[in-house]
Every structure is written in C-alpha cells, then in structure tokens.
Amino acid sequence: MVHGGAGALDNVKDDKIAFRYLESIRRILEHGRDVMELGGSALQAVEACASLLEDDPAFNAGCGSVLNENGKVEMDAAIMDGRDLSAGAIAAVDNIANPVQLARLVMTESEHVMLISEGAMRFADHCGMERVPEDYFYTADRVEQLRKARLKHKVMLDHDDTEEDSEDQKYGTIGAIARDPKGNLAAATSTGGIVNKRMGRVGDSPIVGAGVYADNETCAVSATGFGEDFMRTVISKTISDFMLMKDLDAKQATAAGIEYLVRKVKGRGGVIVIDRDGKCSSGFTTKKMIHGWIEKGGETTCRF
Ligand code: GLY
C-alpha cells in the first residue's frame, strides 16, 4: 500500500490532476510488486516505493517538500522493519534527495534510531550520500503556497481541509507499507511537513509509533495528516495495540484507531494499514486521501 497525503484535495477536481496522482500511485505500487516478485523483502519494497514518491514533485516529500517559515525545506522520514522492530529515522534535514534512504542508513549503519538536523547531515556525508542543491526543491508553486500561508499567519496541512485553503494544498506526505511472501511487514513515511511550520518543528512522520510502525505480530502502518494529532495519540502503535490486544483484523483495527483519533483529539488525516495476514485497510477523517493497494498479489487499486 502507498499513500500520497490526506485532505480536501479540491484541486483534484481537475481530471488531469487526478489522473496524474493516480497514475503515479499505480506506477509506484507496481514497482513495489516487482521488487517483491524478484525476491526483495517488504523492507526493500517500502524503501523503493517511498523513494519514488519522494522523487515525484506532486507529493510533499523529497523534491516536492513544502517550505517552512524561513522559506527552507526541512524534511522528516522513518522506516521500520517488522521482523525485529528495528527502525531508523531522520528529522529536519535538507539537501538530501531521498530522506527515506538516509533513515534506512541510520537503521542499518548506526547504533541509533533517530538523527536530526546537522547531525543527520553529517551522518549522510559519512555514508557518502550525495547532497543536492537547494534549487532541487524549489518550485514557483511551493513559494506561492508559503506566501499565502504567511499572509494568513498560519501553518497549513499538506492538503488542508478547508475550502478556503484547499486550492493551495496540493502536496501530501507520503508513505509505503508492505508484507512480503515470507510474512515480513515493513513501513516507511516521509514528508516535508506542513507549510510555514516553525524552523525545527518535527511532525509525526519520523516518530516510531506515531507516523510509522511495523511489527510482524500485528501490522504495518503509515500515517498522513496533521502530525501533532498523530503524535498525541501515537496512532500507528495504537492501531497495532488494538490488533494485538483485541484480536482485530486490519479493517477493524483501522476503524478503532480512527474512532480513537477523532474522539481524543479531533485528528485530521488518515492511515494505511496491512495486517499480518496481508489484509489491506485505510481510514481517514479528511475528505479524501490519495492511496492505493495491491492485496495478496491481486489487482492494483488506486483511490483518493
Ligand atoms: N504528517 C506530516 C507532518 O505533520 O509533518
């Protein structure tokens, strides 16, 4: 399963834009299927899919990241392996094309789970990761989006849910989750965060249990939306716990998680979930969520 953000997505009324989003999601899902058909693991599949989503400027991650209050990109990402709960995360990084790949290196090449800002960039240099120039990230659209947010003195969700702002909100957090034929689960989430966020603000995406979670005993989860809501409810781990403690499947646990998110914090956003049996599920409190899935090697389905 992959997602490309949750929100009003009123800009997607235009058929051409809708087609563009859905084709990208379809192409990336099928790439993930190919990775696993060729013997790749769930972890390799989610890293590959998240990297492709980061490379598509339509989404709010990697080259499509939104800008903070200083007009700069600060990206967060995480990856988690359900086999042994190993995880890697980075926060507030810039000049890296694929933050999810840096998160994977934190997991496999360091003794830590999370590195941030300058320390994460130093680690990227240590690993020989190429730095991309600032103009790799900037587009006229994102500069305009920040200008409007500044005028309103507010931060904006990746795809804001209000009519007033929705036109500006065409970039979304991305995520990928997978179960491979061996039954291993993995999850990855990556984002530029929210428009006009304070410098140094970190959202849910790199926080294990909030924006990302994978445990072979339960499920893989990736979240998208207003990060503060997901951090306060630890939503991805909460869904996993519902599954474990109440013996729920993906659909039931997703519904329980969304009910909890709304009841406790009126949370804005959504989740994608695959359970240990390979059942796929999604839930969102926003009008729409761009997402797609291939369940048990079947047909590719894309929705928003
Ligand atoms: N869900 C992305 C963020 O709030 O940063």
Residues whose N, C-alpha, C, O or C-beta is under 5 A from the ligand:
A	BS01	LIG	T173 T191 G193 I194 G203 D204 S205 T224 G225 F226 G227 E228
